[in-house]
Amino acid sequence: MLPSPKLSLTSEELIALEHQWGVKNYVPLPVVLKRGEGVWVWDVAGKKYLDMMSAYSAISFGHCHPRILATLIDQAHMISLCSRAYYNDILPRFLEKLCTITGMQRAIPMNTGTEAVETAIKAARRWGYMVKKIPDNQAEIIVCSENFHGRTIGIISFSSEPNYKKGFGPFLPGFKSVPFGDAKALEAAITPNTCAVLTEPIQGEAGIIVPPKGWLKSIEQICRKNNVLLLVDEVQSGLGRTGEILACDHENVKPDGVILGKALGGGYIPVSALVGSDELMGVFTPGSHGSTFGGNPLAAAIGLKSLELLEEERLCERSAKMGQYLMSQLQQINSPIVKDIRGLGLWIGVEINTEKVSARNLCEQLLKLGILSKETHESVLRFAPPLIISQEELDWVLQRIRQVLSAS
Ligand SMILES: *Cc1c(COP(=O)(O)O)cnc(C)c1O
């Protein structure tokens, strides 16, 4: 068989092709990836890179994990999709695992993180009317400024990022925004119509912003005191990224609802879920919510295998240990352009003084040295490698980060 001519295009040709036919809603770094294995990826010319970005934490298990791949292939041979019009033999086991690993009572499967956030908002509003008895259409949800919860009209309605909102109005009412990390402001924003607080435990897209110690615990207490639900978006922070199953676990916080996604798909397909208390999840009645693909056998099998691997490969411990190592090594780099280094587990943001060099420029320099990273908001370098990364691999990365930061 003759090879298809399309298979031999160069990086430049492929980038030009994408620019011609695609929509310009991203500005990718100039690398065209073709293959991935563990923490490594290769471009079309065969050059190797260490992935310190992990597809925004969706590749926590590394690229093409052999056991998730085997699960995917096995399940694809059995049955992949049958809709929730019928039961399937994998979904109940996935739901059980989701609940036991997070200490929750019920779970509802979705596909993308955004959909699971929307699901949480719907659940909270319904709980507000059915259980808290808020007057019809008056329910309010408190969110934090600089949040990132997704891209639907509903979710961008309560974003504070002009770039996410411009030209997309009119927006959805019913949200109040308070500064992230400010428990007093949050308490002051509560009214009798408040049904829920929705927050990330650490703000990822805002630039890996870690709130003051004890903040999440204090909002949990404020929520309890005021009969308000606590919904935590752990789409990026969850499943070992911070060194615990949930970032909430660091402060022993028990939310009413937890939103999971990204790594739950094992690096293969979108799998998300809202897990929560019986009381919250009980508001969904037949027909009130759903998804054609949510909970399909292929997604459920991959989600279940991902959660099992998280435990079997002790990835939380590894994230905590390697994260501490990476953090301590980064802190020892003496560079005038580094303003701040923050994070938890294998999730670290390095804030750059952008007067001399942009974070984007640093990412491009790192790319040339074989490291995939990504800037966040012009001034933050994001490091979030697969949780399977070894100390030797981190040393390999650190050597190059030192080189770039000290040369700038
Ligand atoms: C990525 C992300 C989402 C959205 O997930 P998608 O799968 O892109 O829809 C929601 N919340 C947080 C905190 C995220 O990081």
PDBQT file of the ligand as one rigid body, heavy atoms in Angstrom, charges set to zero:
ROOT
HETATM    1  C1  LIG A 501     -10.684  22.510  32.470  1.00  0.00    +0.000 C 
HETATM    2  C2  LIG A 501     -11.596  22.934  33.535  1.00  0.00    +0.000 A 
HETATM    3  C3  LIG A 501     -12.996  22.914  33.357  1.00  0.00    +0.000 A 
HETATM    4  C4  LIG A 501     -13.636  22.592  32.023  1.00  0.00    +0.000 C 
HETATM    5  O1  LIG A 501     -13.381  21.296  31.605  1.00  0.00    +0.000 OA
HETATM    6  P1  LIG A 501     -13.603  20.905  30.042  1.00  0.00    +0.000 P 
HETATM    7  O2  LIG A 501     -13.363  19.429  30.011  1.00  0.00    +0.000 OA
HETATM    8  O3  LIG A 501     -12.622  21.702  29.250  1.00  0.00    +0.000 OA
HETATM    9  O4  LIG A 501     -14.995  21.250  29.704  1.00  0.00    +0.000 OA
HETATM   10  C5  LIG A 501     -13.796  23.252  34.417  1.00  0.00    +0.000 A 
HETATM   11  N1  LIG A 501     -13.262  23.591  35.609  1.00  0.00    +0.000 NA
HETATM   12  C6  LIG A 501     -11.941  23.637  35.820  1.00  0.00    +0.000 A 
HETATM   13  C7  LIG A 501     -11.416  24.003  37.163  1.00  0.00    +0.000 C 
HETATM   14  C8  LIG A 501     -11.057  23.325  34.790  1.00  0.00    +0.000 A 
HETATM   15  O5  LIG A 501      -9.742  23.393  34.988  1.00  0.00    +0.000 OA
ENDROOT
TORSDOF 0
